[in-house]
């Protein structure tokens, strides 16, 4: 999971950062294609409390972000993490129904990309178990050409993006990563892809930077990707 910072929603788009044509687009999950960060936080709070850990506020939970949920729980409760993780997965699936829909306009963007032969992937900091629940519940699994999850040890998105592109045979210069945090943007830059900051969720923390474009709405993302895939 990525660590949010102070939100910034400046409408900054820089078409010059885009290649002549994108051949692959990789998305983050939480806060980018679905509004699921609240689900992660509440599940983590329940999991920590279930093994006698501290009561964590919504503001305190993001301090554990970086690794997968299993890695987060290791940091929070030590050797009690396996039991806490079972509780987390139970709570995550039990409470997923309000979060079953992707952001309005995201399915249409993915359908457009697929209709033009553009590969679509997911690279998330989530653990594989929770990610599988979410991609199935949202229907995203039917669209994905590649799927990479996080590391228990910490942020590993740049490597995940690289593996996805290698499996496709797509040069990083002709691919983009869409994510909602500064960590997402730094990972995209490290991977050598076009970095597009998703600023439409209330939980988004992406801010303008020298190597990426902040996209304020899903509609604007659709416009950018339409132009870059024709």
C-alpha positions in Angstrom: 0.0 0.0 0.0 1.2 3.5 -0.8 1.6 6.2 1.8 -0.7 9.2 1.1 0.6 12.8 1.7 -1.0 16.2 1.6 -3.6 16.2 -1.2 -3.0 18.4 -4.2 -5.5 18.7 -7.1 -4.0 21.3 -9.4 -5.2 20.7 -12.9 -1.8 20.2 -14.6 -1.6 18.4 -17.9 1.5 18.3 -20.0 0.8 16.6 -23.4 4.5 16.9 -24.2 5.3 14.2 -21.7 3.3 11.7 -23.8 4.9 9.6 -26.5 3.5 9.6 -30.0 1.6 6.5 -29.2 1.0 4.4 -26.1 1.1 0.7 -26.5 0.4 -0.2 -22.8 -1.3 1.5 -19.9 -0.8 0.2 -16.3 -3.1 1.3 -13.5 -2.8 1.4 -9.7 -5.9 0.1 -7.9 -6.9 1.8 -4.6 -7.9 5.4 -5.2 -7.1 5.2 -8.9 -9.6 2.8 -10.5 -11.7 2.2 -7.4 -12.5 4.2 -4.3 -11.3 1.5 -1.9 -8.9 3.2 0.5 -11.5 3.4 3.3 -12.0 -0.3 3.0 -8.3 -0.9 3.5 -8.1 1.4 6.5 -11.1 -0.1 8.3 -10.0 -3.7 7.7 -6.5 -2.9 9.0 -7.9 -1.3 12.1 -10.1 -4.3 12.8 -7.3 -6.7 12.2 -4.9 -5.0 14.6 -7.5 -4.7 17.3 -8.4 -8.4 16.9 -5.0 -9.6 18.2 -4.8 -7.1 21.0 -3.0 -4.4 19.1 -3.5 -0.6 19.6 -6.7 1.2 18.5 -5.5 3.1 15.4 -7.1 6.3 14.1 -7.7 6.9 10.4 -4.8 9.3 10.5 -2.4 6.7 12.1 -3.0 3.9 9.6 -1.3 5.5 6.6 2.0 5.5 8.5 2.1 1.7 8.0 1.6 2.0 4.2 4.4 0.9 1.8 4.4 -3.0 2.0 1.4 -5.2 1.4 -1.2 -5.6 4.1 0.6 -8.6 5.5 3.8 -6.5 5.7 1.9 -3.6 7.3 0.5 -6.0 10.0 4.0 -7.4 10.7 5.0 -3.8 11.5 1.9 -3.2 13.6 1.6 -6.4 15.7 4.8 -8.4 15.1 4.5 -12.2 15.4 0.7 -11.9 15.8 0.4 -10.9 12.2 -0.8 -14.2 10.7 -4.0 -14.2 12.8 -4.5 -10.5 12.2 -4.1 -11.0 8.5 -6.8 -13.7 8.4 -9.1 -11.2 10.1 -8.1 -8.5 7.6 -9.0 -10.7 4.6 -12.3 -11.7 6.2 -13.2 -8.1 6.9 -12.0 -6.9 3.5 -14.2 -9.4 1.6 -17.2 -9.0 4.0 -17.3 -5.2 3.6 -16.4 -5.0 -0.1 -20.0 -4.6 -1.5 -20.1 -0.7 -1.3 -16.8 -0.7 -3.2 -17.7 -3.1 -6.0 -17.9 -0.5 -8.7 -15.0 1.2 -10.5 -14.9 4.9 -10.7 -17.4 6.3 -13.2 -15.7 6.4 -16.6 -12.9 3.9 -15.9 -14.6 0.9 -17.6 -15.1 3.1 -20.7 -11.4 4.1 -20.7 -10.3 0.4 -20.5 -12.8 -0.6 -23.2 -11.4 2.1 -25.5 -7.8 1.0 -24.8 -8.6 -2.6 -25.5 -10.5 -1.7 -28.7 -7.3 -0.1 -30.0 -5.0 -3.0 -29.2 -3.4 -1.2 -26.2 -2.4 -3.6 -23.4 -4.0 -2.9 -20.0 -2.3 -3.9 -16.7 -2.6 -3.5 -13.0 0.4 -2.9 -10.6 -0.8 -2.4 -7.0 0.8 -2.4 -3.6 -1.9 -4.6 -2.3 -1.2 -8.2 -1.3 -2.3 -10.8 -3.8 -5.2 -12.1 -1.8 -7.0 -8.8 -1.3 -6.2 -7.8 -4.9 -7.8 -10.9 -6.2 -10.9 -10.2 -4.2 -11.1 -6.7 -5.6 -10.4 -7.4 -9.2 -13.0 -10.1 -9.2 -15.6 -8.0 -7.3 -15.2 -5.0 -9.6 -15.0 -7.1 -12.8 -11.6 -5.7 -13.6 -10.1 -9.2 -14.0 -11.9 -9.7 -17.3 -9.9 -6.8 -18.8 -6.4 -7.3 -17.5 -3.5 -8.4 -19.7 -1.1 -8.5 -16.7 -1.4 -8.2 -13.0 1.3 -7.5 -10.3 0.9 -7.1 -6.6 3.1 -5.7 -3.8 5.9 -6.8 -1.6 5.7 -7.6 2.1 9.0 -5.7 2.5 8.0 -2.4 1.1 7.2 -0.4 -2.1 8.1 -2.4 -5.2 6.0 -0.8 -8.0 8.8 0.1 -10.3 9.9 -3.5 -10.5 6.3 -4.6 -11.0 5.8 -2.2 -13.9 9.0 -3.4 -15.4 7.9 -7.1 -15.2 4.5 -6.2 -16.8 6.1 -4.4 -19.7 8.7 -7.1 -20.2 5.9 -9.7 -20.5 4.3 -7.6 -23.2 7.5 -6.7 -25.0 6.6 -3.0 -24.7 9.3 -0.4 -24.4 8.7 1.8 -21.3 8.8 4.9 -23.4 5.5 3.7 -25.0 3.7 2.9 -21.8 2.0 4.9 -19.0 1.3 4.3 -15.3 -1.7 5.8 -13.6 -1.6 6.2 -9.9 -2.9 8.5 -7.1 0.1 9.1 -4.8 3.6 10.7 -5.0 5.1 7.2 -4.5 3.2 6.0 -7.6 4.7 8.9 -9.6 8.2 8.2 -8.4 7.8 4.5 -9.2 6.6 5.4 -12.7 9.5 7.7 -13.3 11.9 5.0 -12.0 10.4 2.5 -14.4 10.8 4.9 -17.3 7.1 5.2 -18.2 4.8 8.2 -18.7 3.5 9.1 -15.2 -0.1 10.2 -14.9 -1.3 11.3 -11.5 -4.9 10.4 -10.7 -6.3 13.2 -8.6 -10.0 12.5 -8.8 -10.5 10.6 -5.5 -11.0 12.4 -2.3 -8.1 10.3 -0.9 -5.7 11.2 -3.7 -2.4 12.7 -2.5 -0.6 13.2 -5.8 1.0 16.6 -6.3 2.6 18.3 -9.3 6.2 17.2 -9.9 8.8 17.7 -12.6 8.4 14.2 -14.2 4.7 13.6 -14.2 1.3 15.0 -15.2 -1.5 15.5 -12.6 -4.9 14.6 -14.1 -7.8 16.1 -12.2 -10.7 14.0 -13.5 -11.4 10.7 -15.1 -12.8 12.6 -18.1 -9.5 14.3 -18.6 -7.6 11.0 -18.4 -9.9 9.7 -21.1 -9.1 12.7 -23.3 -5.3 12.2 -22.8 -5.4 8.5 -23.5 -7.7 8.9 -26.5 -5.1 11.3 -28.0 -2.2 9.1 -27.1 -3.6 5.8 -28.6 -5.0 7.0 -32.0 
